Amino acid sequence: MPGLTIGDTIPNLEVETTHGRLKLHEYVGDGWAVIFSDPGGSTPELAKMAQYENEFRKRGVKLLGVSCGFVDPFSQGLVPGCGGPAAGGDRELNMVEPEDKDDDGRDLPSRALHVVAADKRIKLSIVYPAVAGQNAGEVVRAVDSLQATARHRVATPVNWKPGEPVVISPSVPKEEADRMFPQGYHTVDLPSKKSYLRLTKL
């Protein structure tokens, strides 16, 4: 069965967490959520995401860590975590190495992460092998980009950060762009000379 990817609806799993039992769809609610895997219990992924919890909360984003090991309920602060053999869900959430197993034949976890919006669909998915750590700061930046493009008909360029120019979608006619972006915009010719980019700041 193919793994979850961008555009897929997150399965409505019911899991036991350090903050009580919850269903994923209810947990996401009308906001956003970052559901991320952690290779085992109280490892750096859970701790680092907990350090960024305030940044995510400012953006209306909840966090949920899925671990292959026991999660210490007192070590992760405000980030709910679910883990251990009874937790399940890692395979359904595409958070395991596709072929590798441990010595007992159990799935080995990958370091995977999904950003989910209110429609319960995955807007961004990052999958690292277990040997490569995640970057929590990049997840915050990506959430800023996703939320900006969800609110406006724009795209964000490479390495974009809030406050920097965005690209108005080519599907927006000039008259509509003039109404949508009263702050104005400027055009940049592409090398092909056949089209141009319209840049503005939100």
C-alpha positions as CSV (number, residue, x, y, z in Angstrom):
1,M,0.0,0.0,0.0
2,P,1.5,3.4,-1.0
3,G,2.4,5.7,1.9
4,L,0.7,9.0,2.7
5,T,1.7,12.0,0.7
6,I,0.7,15.6,-0.1
7,G,-3.1,15.9,-0.6
8,D,-4.0,12.7,1.2
9,T,-6.4,12.8,4.1
10,I,-4.7,11.9,7.4
11,P,-6.3,8.7,8.8
12,N,-8.6,9.4,11.8
13,L,-6.6,7.2,14.2
14,E,-7.5,7.0,17.9
15,V,-4.3,6.9,20.0
16,E,-3.4,7.0,23.7
17,T,-1.1,10.0,24.4
18,T,0.6,11.6,27.3
19,H,-2.3,14.1,27.2
20,G,-5.0,11.5,27.1
21,R,-6.8,9.5,24.4
22,L,-7.5,11.4,21.2
23,K,-8.7,11.1,17.6
24,L,-6.5,12.7,15.0
25,H,-9.3,14.6,13.1
26,E,-10.7,16.0,16.4
27,Y,-7.2,17.0,17.5
28,V,-6.5,18.9,14.3
29,G,-10.0,20.6,14.6
30,D,-10.4,23.8,12.7
31,G,-6.7,24.6,12.8
32,W,-3.4,23.1,11.7
33,A,-1.3,20.3,13.2
34,V,2.2,19.0,12.8
35,I,2.3,15.2,13.3
36,F,5.9,14.0,13.6
37,S,7.7,10.8,14.3
38,D,10.4,10.2,16.9
39,P,12.6,7.2,16.8
40,G,12.3,6.3,20.4
41,G,10.8,7.7,23.6
42,S,12.6,10.8,24.9
43,T,14.9,11.6,22.0
44,P,15.8,15.0,20.6
45,E,12.8,15.3,18.1
46,L,10.2,15.5,20.9
47,A,12.4,17.8,23.0
48,K,13.3,20.1,20.1
49,M,9.7,20.4,18.9
50,A,8.7,21.2,22.5
51,Q,11.1,24.1,22.4
52,Y,9.3,25.5,19.4
53,E,5.8,24.9,20.8
54,N,5.2,28.6,21.4
55,E,6.1,29.5,17.8
56,F,3.7,26.9,16.5
57,R,0.9,27.9,18.9
58,K,1.2,31.5,17.6
59,R,0.4,30.2,14.2
60,G,-2.5,28.1,15.4
61,V,-0.6,24.8,15.0
62,K,-0.8,21.9,17.3
63,L,1.9,19.3,17.7
64,L,1.7,15.5,18.1
65,G,4.8,13.3,18.4
66,V,4.5,9.6,17.4
67,S,7.3,7.5,19.0
68,C,8.3,3.8,18.6
69,G,9.2,3.7,22.3
70,F,7.8,4.7,25.6
71,V,7.2,8.5,26.0
72,D,8.0,10.0,29.4
73,P,4.9,12.2,30.1
74,F,7.0,14.6,32.3
75,S,9.8,15.2,29.8
76,Q,7.9,16.7,26.8
77,G,6.1,19.7,28.2
78,L,3.2,20.8,26.1
79,V,3.7,18.4,23.2
80,P,1.4,15.4,23.3
81,G,3.3,12.2,22.6
82,C,2.1,8.6,21.9
83,G,4.4,5.7,21.8
84,G,5.2,2.1,22.7
85,P,4.0,-1.2,21.0
86,A,0.3,-0.5,21.8
87,A,0.3,3.0,20.2
88,G,0.2,1.8,16.6
89,G,-0.3,4.2,13.8
90,D,3.3,4.6,12.6
91,R,2.8,2.5,9.5
92,E,-0.6,4.0,8.8
93,L,1.1,7.5,9.0
94,N,4.0,6.4,6.7
95,M,6.5,6.8,9.5
96,V,8.5,3.6,9.2
97,E,11.5,2.7,7.1
98,P,10.1,0.9,4.0
99,E,12.4,-2.2,4.2
100,D,14.5,-2.2,7.3
101,K,13.5,-4.2,10.4
102,D,15.1,-4.6,13.8
103,D,16.5,-7.9,15.0
104,D,13.0,-9.0,16.2
105,G,11.5,-8.3,12.8
106,R,9.7,-5.1,13.9
107,D,9.5,-2.0,11.7
108,L,12.2,0.6,12.2
109,P,10.9,4.2,12.4
110,S,11.9,6.9,10.0
111,R,11.9,10.6,11.0
112,A,8.8,11.6,9.2
113,L,6.6,14.7,9.6
114,H,3.2,15.8,8.1
115,V,1.7,19.3,8.2
116,V,-2.1,18.9,8.2
117,A,-4.7,21.7,7.7
118,A,-8.3,22.0,8.9
119,D,-9.5,20.0,5.9
120,K,-7.5,17.1,7.4
121,R,-5.4,16.8,4.3
122,I,-1.6,16.7,4.3
123,K,-0.2,20.0,3.0
124,L,3.5,19.1,3.4
125,S,5.3,15.9,4.1
126,I,9.0,15.4,5.0
127,V,10.5,12.0,5.4
128,Y,14.1,11.6,6.7
129,P,15.8,8.3,7.3
130,A,16.3,7.4,10.9
131,V,19.9,8.5,10.7
132,A,19.2,12.1,9.8
133,G,17.6,14.5,12.2
134,Q,14.8,16.9,11.5
135,N,15.0,20.7,11.5
136,A,12.3,22.3,13.6
137,G,13.1,25.8,12.4
138,E,12.5,24.8,8.8
139,V,9.2,23.3,9.8
140,V,8.1,26.7,11.2
141,R,9.3,28.4,8.0
142,A,7.4,25.9,5.9
143,V,4.2,26.5,8.0
144,D,4.5,30.2,7.4
145,S,4.7,29.6,3.7
146,L,1.8,27.2,3.6
147,Q,-0.5,29.5,5.6
148,A,0.4,32.5,3.5
149,T,-0.3,30.6,0.3
150,A,-3.6,29.2,1.8
151,R,-4.8,32.8,2.5
152,H,-3.7,34.4,-0.8
153,R,-3.3,33.3,-4.4
154,V,0.5,33.5,-4.2
155,A,3.5,31.2,-4.1
156,T,6.7,31.7,-2.1
157,P,10.2,31.6,-3.6
158,V,13.1,29.5,-2.5
159,N,14.3,30.3,1.1
160,W,11.3,32.6,1.6
161,K,10.6,34.1,5.0
162,P,7.7,36.3,6.3
163,G,8.1,39.9,5.1
164,E,9.9,38.9,1.9
165,P,8.2,39.2,-1.5
166,V,5.8,36.5,-2.8
167,V,4.9,35.6,-6.3
168,I,1.3,36.4,-7.5
169,S,-0.2,33.3,-9.2
170,P,-0.1,33.5,-13.0
171,S,-3.8,32.5,-12.9
172,V,-4.7,35.9,-11.4
173,P,-5.7,38.4,-14.2
174,K,-4.1,41.9,-13.9
175,E,-7.4,43.6,-13.0
176,E,-8.0,41.1,-10.2
177,A,-4.4,41.4,-9.0
178,D,-4.8,45.2,-8.8
179,R,-7.8,44.7,-6.5
180,M,-6.3,41.9,-4.4
181,F,-2.9,43.6,-3.8
182,P,-3.6,47.3,-3.4
183,Q,-0.1,47.7,-1.9
184,G,1.1,47.2,-5.5
185,Y,3.5,44.8,-7.1
186,H,6.3,44.8,-9.6
187,T,7.2,42.5,-12.5
188,V,10.4,40.7,-13.2
189,D,11.0,39.3,-16.7
190,L,12.0,35.6,-16.9
191,P,15.0,34.6,-19.0
192,S,12.6,33.2,-21.7
193,K,11.1,36.7,-22.2
194,K,7.8,34.9,-22.7
195,S,6.4,35.6,-19.3
196,Y,7.2,37.4,-16.1
197,L,6.8,37.2,-12.3
198,R,4.7,39.6,-10.4
199,L,6.2,40.2,-6.9
200,T,4.5,41.8,-3.9
201,K,4.7,41.8,-0.1
202,L,1.8,40.6,2.0
